[in-house]
Amino acid sequence: MTKKNHQTTNVDNKNNNKVENWLNNKVVPILKIVAANKYLRSLMEGFYVTLPIIVFSSIIGIIMWVPPAIKGDMAWYPLIVRQVLNRLYVLTMGLVSLWFVMGISTALASKLNAELPAGRKMNIMMVAFASASSLFMMSVIGTFALNSDGLATENFANIFIANLGAQGMLTSIIVGLTLPWIFYVPVRYNWTIRLPKAVPQGVSQSFADIIPFGLSVMVYWGFGYIFIGTLNVSFTDALFQAIKPIFSGLDSYGFLASIALLTAMIWFIGVHGPSVTRPFLTPFMYSNLADNQAILAQGGHPHWALTYEFSYDFTSTLGGTGATFVIPFIFIVFAKSKQLKAVGIASYIPIWFQVNEPALFGAPMILNPVYLIPFWILPVINVLIYKFFIDVLGMNAAIADVPWSMPAIVGLLIGSAFDPLTILLWIIMVTIDFFFYLPFVLIHDKMMMADEVKTAEEKGIPRPLHYAIGTRLWYGIGQKIHHNPEQRKHYATLGAEITADIKIEKTEKSKFKKVEKARMMQEKLDHKNKTKPSHQVAQQLEKDQKIHVLVVCYGAGSSAMFAATAQKAMNAKGMKNFVIDSAAYGAHLEKMKAANIVILSPQVKMYIDDFEKAITPGTKIVITNGKTYVECTNDQQKAYEVVMDAAKDLI
């Protein structure tokens, strides 16, 4: 490395540090407050709870709508099949607001329980029942009639079920985020029906829940009746009609581009972007999905672009926020840096399933100014192309809510009723993303090579050999198929030089490892009588004394990889008393009760206060940095070291 290059690298690092420090000190704290907001988190957790119902009903919807859509005619589809499937769909996805309000209210109630005095807790199940009842109070209107005795009755035989489906999502949010507070007040101030102490706990708890439940339901009964009595419509009907004009604006090119840009900007500075932008849009997304389904069933063109996976995971955030699907492949083929090639190999399988943390934190890309432009711009380009395909080329928008972790090309195809245009859309997005990211990766690659050479010189280890796998492949192909014999020889010479250099590097590494091994063995002998290896101590634990480790990330993708790698490492060393599990943030509370150690990914470390409130006494929390976390997803030795370091006080 020349002196000039060395100085340039230092200046770049100083500038990078200034930008990073400014973002960390000025911007990140604000966004962390937003992302850690208990109401936003309750919305996201409420959605995650209902996800199995949504995915299952979407599969039913695909079976119900896709075959007729392919043939272009509903008449040939047996009527009995349509009736059975429709009933199954309507009474699952058609009641999504009901499931959603129960999920939101219980999530928020769990958080409020942490703020109550010792010995006083809201009954989470009763909160769910109260929220469901209150949603009915706000959404359902019956027909009044007089019976033979002259008493007024209300007939609910013709409930407008759409109010309990996607159309009622906003009402679900309102009820779900307010009812727990109403339930909270009588529990907080101990407004309860007291029974003698001799009464069994189960019976006394039932009476204790009467006042919180009754008060909660009465509030929404009264509020809902205002709309029924004055407008002869339910609150949900009135609210939906009031906001309906907004839908067209939310489905515009400008709004889709703005959301894509905002999500990328927030994630770029280390705060999980979708957790900030998605909760506000959830009711609109599912209303659009329901409209698309109805349009397709009537033989029309599903055109609403703003839906959950289609406008996020499969287009604007293709491969993960920042449209990073192509990154691992560029790293593997074109990067010369050892680190970038290793990151590419570690992340190329997860990226197919929208898990991009190994690339984001391993490269790193987060807070790296080199990647700022493509990371922000490509999501916007992708979502605009997606919208163009729907509006101009007539591609189907989403008619089914397929899992976000499905490979994008498969998800687009299934979710659009197998519209072949989705394949073309995917190819165009991947091609644009590839050529846009390539020059920025090459810039970063040069910086990483310089750092790797400098590190090797400082540590006195063999200088790394830098070559691109793609270049070596090109030479190999060229020496076989090029029409010019001289050029074939030239390619063969270049390829042979790289092969020779690789052999030399392996030899130098082998020598260095032997020296290091000898040194470490000597150190081990010197300390043999002073210390006992930690894994031997752990093996002395009783067989029934388990150490439970829980790894938590935002979507349960990378944490599952970490847990699997760590479990293999512990088993390989005979330490089978370690039980290592993973969870997504929001679905971690139940598993965390049994955990002795909780390891947090970089995405969820902003929620550290919540983890500290929820853990049981004696549970240890470990916060990982990006590089360490990524290494632990595929390096057994590194995962072992992190777990053992965390467990050193327990064994």
Helices and strands as residue ranges (DSSP letters): H 3-22, I 23-27, H 28-35, H 38-71, H 79-90, G 93-95, H 96-113, H 124-139, E 143-146, E 152-155, G 161-164, G 166-168, H 169-188, H 201-208, H 210-231, H 235-243, H 246-250, H 253-268, H 273-297, H 327-334, H 338-347, G 350-353, H 357-362, G 369-371, H 372-391, H 408-415, H 421-459, H 469-481, H 485-526, H 534-539, E 547-553, H 558-572, E 578-584, H 589-592, E 597-600, G 605-607, H 608-614, E 620-623, H 626-632, H 636-647
